[in-house]
Amino acid sequence: MKIALLGQATFGEKVLEALLEDGEQVSVVYMPPDPPAGKGNTFKELAERSGIPVRQPPRMRDPEVSAEYESFAPDLNVMAFVTDIVPATILNFPPLGTIQYHPSLLPRHRGGSAINWAIINGENKTGLSIFWPDEGLDTGPLLLQKEVTVEPDDTLGTVYFDKLFPLGVDALRESVRLAREGKAPKIPQDLSKGEYEPLCRRMTIDWMYPVGIVYNVIRGCNPSPGAATSYQGRQLKIFDCEKLSISGPETPGTIKQVSDEGLVVAANGGTILVKRLQPEGSAKLKAWEFAGSAGIRAGERLG
């Protein structure tokens, strides 16, 4: 069985490693154009080292891409972290079809920020789906799903890298085997149980919300895109933090304390200990470092 692998970044690389370990025949790898100069592309290096042709078209939907793709005659497409639009001419070409990884329990959280929204919404479970993509947006039939627990202090980073990343590699390996054996199901999605959601490009903290909601927004945006607030008109993005149960009479957003641990900020019904942040135009800093350079004092406000 010949496989065309479409993917990018470390996830695509690890899926390629897994397929090669399983003895699968990967006939071609498609990935985005190389990153800016100075950044390595270990995914590409692995493919080339393994003697696999690599193609890096700016857009998969360009007509010349489909024409060359067909010359590799894959039996199955495996899509591992694909953000480009792949046309139906490619999706439907292989005899066994196309399978794709998505980091949510479809049809819940369709779209490119599925993990962000699960955490921001305060959900205690999420998961991944391997599905058969069609011309809709994450709407194709399901092949298999795996569920994970979202712990109260999990972030976007921990849910993805510690849970959905390794589980996703294994799920694609399993799905390839099922497809090869003719045992891969196609279970229609009930689209009434989910919706397509926008990309989580910017989230602004409203300190007047209950502390639990504020905490969910911050951890759901850590490490990307960062939850935004401001200090004296300058934007700050907050990343690492801790929810504390202590509360007091201070107006939400008030900095209660500055210490080597960070900034203790009042919220509605509790406080947030901000440990790491990023001032506009700067690199990420420990909160106490920024507090020292900016002269932040207890009693001042964020937002």
N, C-alpha and C positions, 0 to 999 in steps of 0.2 A: 504494500500500500504506500503510495507516494503522497507526501504531505506538503502543502504550502503553508508556511508559518508566517503570520502577519502579527507584528508586535513592536514593542519598543522598551527601552530602559531595562532595568535589572529584572523586572518580571518577565519580559520577553526572553532575556538571556537564560534565566533559570528554567523556563519552559523548554527552551531549546536543549539545554543540558539534560533535562529529564527525558525528552524524547529520544535523544541519542543514547542515553543509558539503557532505554528500553529496546534499543535496536530498531527504532522506527527509521524509515527512509524519508528524510527531509530533502525535497528536491529544490526548494528555493525559499529564501527568507526575504520578506518585505519589511522595511522599516523606514521611518522618516529620514530626511537628509541629515547629514552629520551635524552635531552641535557646534557652537562657535569654537574657533581655534583655541587650543589649550585644554579642551575637555576631551577625554578619551571616550571611545565607544567600544566597550568590552563585549557587547552583544555582537556587533559587527565582526570584531576580531575572532570571537569564538566560531562564528559561522564560516569565515574565510579559512580559519585554521582547520576546520573540519571538511573543507573542500566543497562547501555549499555556496551556490551563487547568491549574491546579495543584490537586491534592487532597492533603490531609495528615491522613488518618484516624489515630486512635490505634492501631487494629488493622485490618489488611486483611481479617481473617476475619469482621468484623461484617457481618450480612446486608445492611444498607443500603448498604455499600460495593459489594458485587457488583451490586446493582440499578442504582446510578448508573454504575458502570464499564461495564456492558453498553450504556448509552446512547451511549458513545463509539465503539462498534462497531469495535474494533481488529482488524486482520488478523494482527498479531503482537505478543506481549509481549516486551519486552527487559528483563531483570532485571540491573541493574548495582549490585552491593553492596547486597543486600537482607538484612536481619537479622530481619525479621518473618516470620511464617508466612503464606504466601499460599495461600488455599484452592483446591481443585481446580476449583471453579466458575469461578474466574478463570484458572487455569493452562490449562484445557481449552477456554475460550470461543473464542479466536481461531481462524479457519480454519487458519492456519499454525502455531498452537501458541505455546509459550513457550520462549525461550532464556535461559540464565543463565550468568554468569561465576563461576568458582570458582578461587581461587589455589593449585591443586595439580594434579598429574597423576593425576586420578581413575582408579581408586578409591582410590589412596593418599591418606592424610590427608583423609578426609571430616570435615567439621565447621568450626567458626568460627575455629580457631587453626591452620589448615593450615601457614602459613609458619613460625610459632613452632616447631612440632614437627619440621619438616624440618631446621631449623638446630640445634635442641637435640639431635636424633639424629645430628648430624654428617654429614648427607647432602651429597654434592657436586653434586647437581642437583635441581631441582624444576621447576615450570612452572605452566601454567594450563590450564583446561579450559573450553570452552563446551559446555554440555550442555542436554538437554531435561528440566527438572525434573518429577518425578512426586510422588506422595504420600510417598515415602521421604525420607530425609535425604541429599541429594547422591547419589542412586542412579540417576537417569534416564540414558537413552542419551546417548552422546557425539556431538557435532557435529564439534569439532576440538580439538586440543591443541597447545600451544607449550612447548618446553623451554628452560630457562635454567640456566646454571652457577651454583652457589653457591661463591664463592671462600672460601678459608680464613678471611679476616677480615670477610666479609660479616656484616651484622646483619639483624634483622627489617626495620629501616628501609631499608637499602640494597637488599635483595632486592625489597621491595615498591615503593618509590618510584622506584628507578632501573631496575628491570627489569619486574616484573609489572604495574605500573600502566600505563606507556605501551604495553606489549605487549598488555595486556588491552583497552585502548581500540581498538587496531587489530584485534584478534581479533573483537571484537563487530561492528565495521564489516564485516569480511569475512563474518561469520556472517549478518548481516542481508542482505547481497547474495546469499549462497548460498540463504537462505530465500526471498527474493523470486524468484530464478531457478528455484526448484524443485530445486536441486542440493544441499541440505543433508542430509548423511547422518544416520542414527540408528544408532549402533554400541552394542550392549548392553555394559554394564560387567560385568567379571568380579569380582564383589564378594568373592570369596575372596582377591583380591590386595590388599585394603585393609580398613580398619576405620573406624568412626566414633569420633572422639577427643573427649575433653572440652575445654572451653575452658581455655586457659592463663591462669588468673586469678592464680595465685601459684606461684612456684617458689623454693624455698629452697636456697641453696648449701651443699653439703657439702664443706668444704675438704679432706676426706680422700680424695675421689675424685681420679683422675688429672687433671693440669692441663688436658689437652685436653677432658675432659668438663666441668670447671668453666667453661672458656672458652666452650664451646658453649652451656651454660645461660645465661651472661651475655649473649652476643650474640644468642641466640634470644629473649631477653626485652627487647631494646633497640630501640625506646624504650618498649615496653609488654609486660608489666606491670612490668618491672624485676625483677631477680633479688635475692632478699632474703637478708640476713645481719644481724648485729647487732654493736653495740659497747657494752659495759658495760650490757647489757640494753635498749638502744635500737635499734629496727629501722632498718636502712639498706637502701636499694635501690641496686644498682650498675648503671650504664649503660655509658658509654664505658670501654673498657679495652684492654689489649694483653697478649698472651701472650709471656712471655720464657722463653728456654731455660735460664737460669741456675737452679741449684738449690743447696740447702745442707742442713745438718742440722736446721734449724728445724722445729718442729711445724707441719703445715699450718694455715693461718689466722693464723699469726704475721706481724705487720707487720715486715718486714725493714728498711724505709727509708721516711722521709718527706721529700719534696723538692718543688720547684716543679712537677715533672711529675705528682706524685700519691703514692699509697701503693703500695709494692711489698710484695705479700702472698705468703707461701709457700704453695705447693700441693704435691701429690704428683707429683714429677718435674719441677717447674718453678716459675715464679712468675707472678703476675698483677699488672700495673701498673694500678691503679684510677685513672682520670682524672676521672670524673664520677660523683656519687652523689646520693642524696636521703635525708636524715635524716627520720624519721617526723615528720609535722606541719610540714615545711618544703618550700621549693622545691628544685629541683635545683641543686647547687653543684659547683664544681670541687673535686676531692678535697683539694687543699692548703688551700682556704679552710675546709673543714670541719675538717681536721686542726688548723689554727691556732686555730679557735674552741673546739674540743673538747679541746685540749691533748694530742693523740695523740702518742705517742712510740714509737720503734722498740722492739720486744720485746713490745708489747701484742698482744692477739689479737682477731680478728673471729670471730663465730659462737659 
